[in-house]
Amino acid sequence: MPFPAPTGSVFLNNIQFSTNPETYDVLNWRKRQTITPVIGGKVVIQDFGVYMKDNTIKLASGNAQFLDQATFLAFHALWRTRGATYAFRDWLDNNFTVFIKDFLPVIFKTDLYRYSMDLQVTQITKLWGTLYTGA
């Protein structure tokens, strides 16, 4: 779901995205749970809740929100760094620590890149502007 935002208000490791992502899914939490059908038409539900490390963030350029070459090169260097995590923040006042799972750039023109990026959240400091106290 796209959110209206001031241009350039997403940061990864203090590197400002040259344009805001067209696709910006900030909360891709899956609840840890099982639902098991049992005899007699009943179900057993086990609900283990959500944990910050279950969250992922998906970003993509879409058709018109490109990365410039300097930003592309900076993100590509971060992505290649083995095992590193980075600070991530946005205009919704979210503050996360993330691991870059995937960064898939595609050249559009000489110095412009379309991209998709998947980030694995490892820590949440603020969620929607509020200090996060969950697990």
C-alpha positions as CSV (number, residue, x, y, z in Angstrom):
1,M,0.0,0.0,0.0
2,P,1.6,3.3,-1.0
3,F,2.0,6.0,1.6
4,P,2.3,9.7,0.6
5,A,5.6,11.0,1.8
6,P,8.0,13.8,1.3
7,T,10.6,13.0,-1.3
8,G,13.8,11.4,0.0
9,S,12.4,10.4,3.4
10,V,13.7,6.8,3.6
11,F,17.2,6.1,4.9
12,L,19.3,3.0,5.0
13,N,22.5,3.3,7.0
14,N,22.1,7.1,6.8
15,I,22.0,6.9,3.0
16,Q,19.0,8.7,1.7
17,F,17.0,7.0,-1.1
18,S,17.3,9.3,-4.1
19,T,13.5,8.8,-4.6
20,N,10.9,7.2,-2.3
21,P,10.0,3.6,-3.1
22,E,6.8,3.1,-5.1
23,T,6.3,-0.2,-3.3
24,Y,6.7,0.3,0.5
25,D,5.5,-2.6,2.6
26,V,6.8,-1.9,6.1
27,L,5.0,-4.5,8.1
28,N,5.1,-8.0,6.7
29,W,4.6,-9.7,10.0
30,R,3.4,-13.3,10.0
31,K,2.0,-14.5,13.2
32,R,3.6,-17.7,14.6
33,Q,0.7,-20.0,14.8
34,T,-0.8,-23.3,13.8
35,I,-4.4,-24.3,13.1
36,T,-4.9,-28.1,13.2
37,P,-8.2,-29.7,12.2
38,V,-9.2,-32.4,14.7
39,I,-11.9,-35.0,15.1
40,G,-15.5,-33.8,15.3
41,G,-15.2,-30.8,13.0
42,K,-13.1,-28.8,15.5
43,V,-9.8,-27.1,15.3
44,V,-6.9,-26.6,17.7
45,I,-5.4,-23.2,17.4
46,Q,-1.9,-22.5,18.8
47,D,-1.1,-18.7,18.8
48,F,2.5,-17.8,19.6
49,G,2.2,-14.1,18.7
50,V,4.6,-12.0,16.7
51,Y,8.2,-11.2,17.3
52,M,10.2,-8.3,15.8
53,K,12.5,-10.6,14.0
54,D,9.5,-12.0,12.1
55,N,9.0,-8.7,10.3
56,T,10.3,-8.0,6.8
57,I,10.3,-4.7,4.8
58,K,9.7,-4.8,1.0
59,L,10.7,-1.8,-1.1
60,A,10.7,-1.4,-4.9
61,S,11.1,1.4,-7.4
62,G,8.1,0.6,-9.6
63,N,8.1,2.3,-13.0
64,A,9.2,5.8,-12.1
65,Q,11.0,5.9,-8.8
66,F,14.6,5.2,-9.7
67,L,17.8,5.1,-7.7
68,D,20.6,7.4,-9.0
69,Q,24.0,5.8,-9.5
70,A,25.6,7.0,-6.3
71,T,22.7,5.6,-4.2
72,F,22.8,2.3,-6.2
73,L,26.5,1.9,-5.6
74,A,26.2,2.7,-1.9
75,F,23.4,0.2,-1.4
76,H,25.1,-2.5,-3.5
77,A,28.2,-2.2,-1.3
78,L,26.0,-2.6,1.8
79,W,24.3,-5.6,0.3
80,R,27.6,-7.3,-0.5
81,T,28.9,-6.9,3.1
82,R,28.6,-10.3,4.8
83,G,26.4,-10.5,7.9
84,A,26.1,-6.7,8.5
85,T,23.0,-5.0,9.8
86,Y,22.1,-1.4,9.3
87,A,19.9,1.4,10.7
88,F,16.7,2.0,8.7
89,R,14.2,4.9,9.2
90,D,11.3,6.4,7.3
91,W,8.9,9.3,7.3
92,L,6.4,7.3,9.4
93,D,8.9,7.6,12.3
94,N,9.8,3.9,12.2
95,N,13.4,3.0,13.3
96,F,14.6,-0.5,12.7
97,T,17.8,-2.4,12.5
98,V,17.8,-4.5,9.3
99,F,19.7,-7.1,7.4
100,I,19.6,-6.8,3.5
101,K,18.2,-10.1,2.4
102,D,17.9,-9.2,-1.3
103,F,18.8,-6.2,-3.4
104,L,18.0,-6.6,-7.1
105,P,18.9,-3.6,-9.2
106,V,18.1,-3.4,-12.9
107,I,19.7,-0.7,-15.0
108,F,17.2,1.6,-16.7
109,K,19.5,4.2,-18.2
110,T,23.2,4.9,-17.9
111,D,22.9,6.2,-14.3
112,L,19.3,5.3,-13.2
113,Y,18.3,1.9,-11.7
114,R,15.0,0.2,-11.0
115,Y,15.3,-2.1,-7.9
116,S,13.6,-4.3,-5.4
117,M,14.9,-4.8,-1.9
118,D,13.9,-7.1,0.9
119,L,15.0,-6.3,4.5
120,Q,14.9,-8.6,7.4
121,V,14.2,-6.7,10.7
122,T,16.5,-7.7,13.5
123,Q,15.4,-5.0,16.0
124,I,12.7,-2.3,16.3
125,T,13.5,0.8,18.2
126,K,10.4,2.8,17.2
127,L,7.2,1.7,15.5
128,W,4.9,4.4,14.1
129,G,6.7,7.0,16.3
130,T,6.3,5.0,19.6
131,L,9.1,3.2,21.4
132,Y,8.7,-0.5,20.8
133,T,8.6,-2.7,23.8
134,G,7.6,-6.0,22.3
135,A,9.6,-9.1,21.7
